[in-house]
C-alpha cells in the first residue's frame, strides 16, 4: 500500500510576504504617526505613556520584550519550516543568508569603529549599525508586491533573523551589566524540556506554549533580550503531522501555530511595535549633529556598511560556487535587498540607548545617524528594487 504524499500548505509568513502592500502600509502609517506625535504637543504624553508601568514592566518593555517575542516566534517557525522543508533545506541554500548576515554585521561595525577609534566614549557604540530591522525591511518589501520574488524575501527573512540573533548575542555579551546565572540555567532547563517533548512526539500545542511562557519570563529575568525566547520556542515546535493525519501537513503543530499567528502579528504586533519605537523627537537637535563622527559612524555604517557587507559577502559566496542567486532573483535585486538591510532603526536605537544610557546628547546624535542611515537605505533600496527586473526563467537554488 502506497501512502499519499504529504499535503504541504503555504506557510503563514510566506503568505504574508507574497501578499499585497496592506501589512507594509499599516506599518509605515504607524511609524509616520509616531514621528508626528513625538514632534507635536502630544510628544510628552506619548513618552509618558510608553514609560508608564503596567505590573513589573513599562509599556515600552511589554511591547519590545513581550509582543516582539511573538513576532520572533512566527519568524522562527517560518525559518524552521524553510530549513527542514523549503528554500533553506540544504547547506548550499543556508550558506548564502548566513554568510551575508555575518558580513552585514562585521563591516558596519568596522566603519563605525574606524571613525570613532580615538574616542573611547563613542567607540562603545560600535554595534549600533550592526543590526537590520526585520519588521521595517519586510514592510518596504511588501510595498513592492510581486516585483520581488518570494525566494528573495525568504533570503531577507533568513538573513534578518540571523542578524537579529547576532545582535541579541552582542547585547548579552557587551551591553548587559548583570546576567542571572540561575535564570539562565532555568531557561536552559526549559529548552531541554521542550526538546524532549518534541523527540517524544508530543503534538498538542498547549504544553509548548505554557513552557514557552515560562521560558520568556526566565530569559527576561536573565538579562538576555527576551525575544530570544520566541525563537527558541519556535525551533522546538514539531513540523510532523498529528498522529492519525499523516497525509495532512496542515495539521502539524507548526502550521497550526503559524495559522493562529498570521493575522495577529502583521496587523497588530508589528504596527504597535512600529508606533512605540519610531517616535523620535527632533527637539534639541542641531545641524552640527549631522557632521559629528558618532552620527557619521552610525549613518555610514548602516548605509554603506550593510550594503558592502551583505552584498559583498553574498557575491563572494556565489562567485566561489558555494551558493547561487535565489530563484528568479537578479543581481540588481540582490543589491536592492542588501541596501534595505541598512534599515537598522529599532534594534539600533535599542543598542544606542544601552551604549549611552547616561548621555542624552550622544543619544540624540545616535538617533540622527539612525534616521539618516535607515531612511536613506530604505528609499534607495526601494528605488533599486522598483526598477529592477527578475530573471525570466525559474532558477532554483542548488539541491
HUMO-V836306 format. One line per field, one symbol per residue. ss: DSSP state (A for helix, B for strand, O for the rest). psi: psi as a letter, one per 20 degrees, with the letter a starting at -180 (. if undefined). burial: b if it has 16 or more other C-alpha atoms within 10 Angstrom, else e. A space follows every 10 residues. Layout:
ss->???
psi->???
burial->???
//
This chain:
ss->OOOOOOBOOO OAAAAAAAOO OAAAAAAAAA AAAAAAAAOO OOAAAAAAAA AOBBOOBBAA AAAAAAAAAA AAAAAAAAAA AAAAAOOOOO AAAAAAAAAA AAAAAAAAAA AAAAAAOOOA AAAOOOOAAA OOOAAAAAAA AAAOAAAOOA AAAAAAAAAA AAAAAAAAAA AAAAOOOOOO AAAAAAAAAA AAAAAAAAAO OOOOAAAAAA AAAAAAAAAA AAOOOOAAAA AAAAAAOOOO OOOOOOOBAA AOAAAAAAAA AAAAAAAAAA AAAAAAAOOO OOOOOOAAAA OOAAAAAAAA AAAAAAAAAA AAAAAAAAAO OOOOOOOOOO AAAAAAAAAA OOOOAAAAAA AAAAAOOOOA AAAAAAAAAA AAAAAAAAAA AAAAAAAOOO OOOOOOOOO
psi->ppqqqpoorp qghhhghiab jgghggghgg gghgggghkr ijgghgghgh jqpociqrgg hhghhfhhhg ghggghgggg ghhhkbikiq hhhhhghghg gghihggghg gghhikhjnh ghhhkhigji qpohghghgg hhhicjhpqh hhghghgggh hgghhghggg ghhikogppo hghgggghhg gghggggghj kpiphghghg hhgggggggg hiiqphhhhg ggggiipqiq qppilijnih jqhghghggh ighgghiggg gggghhiimp pjpiprhhhh jqhgghgggh ggghgggggg gggghggghi jirrqqpjqr hhhhgghhhh iinheghggg hghghlhjnh ghgghggggg gggggggggg gggghhiqqr phqpnqqq.
burial->eeeeeeeeee bbbbebbbbb bbbbbbbbeb bbbbbbbbbe eebeebbeeb eeeeeeeebb bbbbbbbbbb bbbbbbbbbb bbbeeebbbb eebbbbbbbb bbbbbbbbbb bbbebbeeee ebbbbbbbbb bbbbbbbbbb bbbbbebbbb bbbbbbbbbb bbbbbbbbee bbeebeeeee eebbebbeeb beebbebbee ebbeeeebbe bbebbbbbbb bbbbbbbbbb bbbbbbbbbb bbeeebbbbb bbbbbbbbbe bbeebbeebb bbbbbbbbbb beeeeeeebb eebbbbbbbb bbbbbbbbbb bbbbbebeee eebbbbbbbb bebbbbbbbb bbbbbbbbbe bbbbbbeeee ebbbbbbbbb bbbbbbbbeb bbebbbebbb eeeeeebee
//
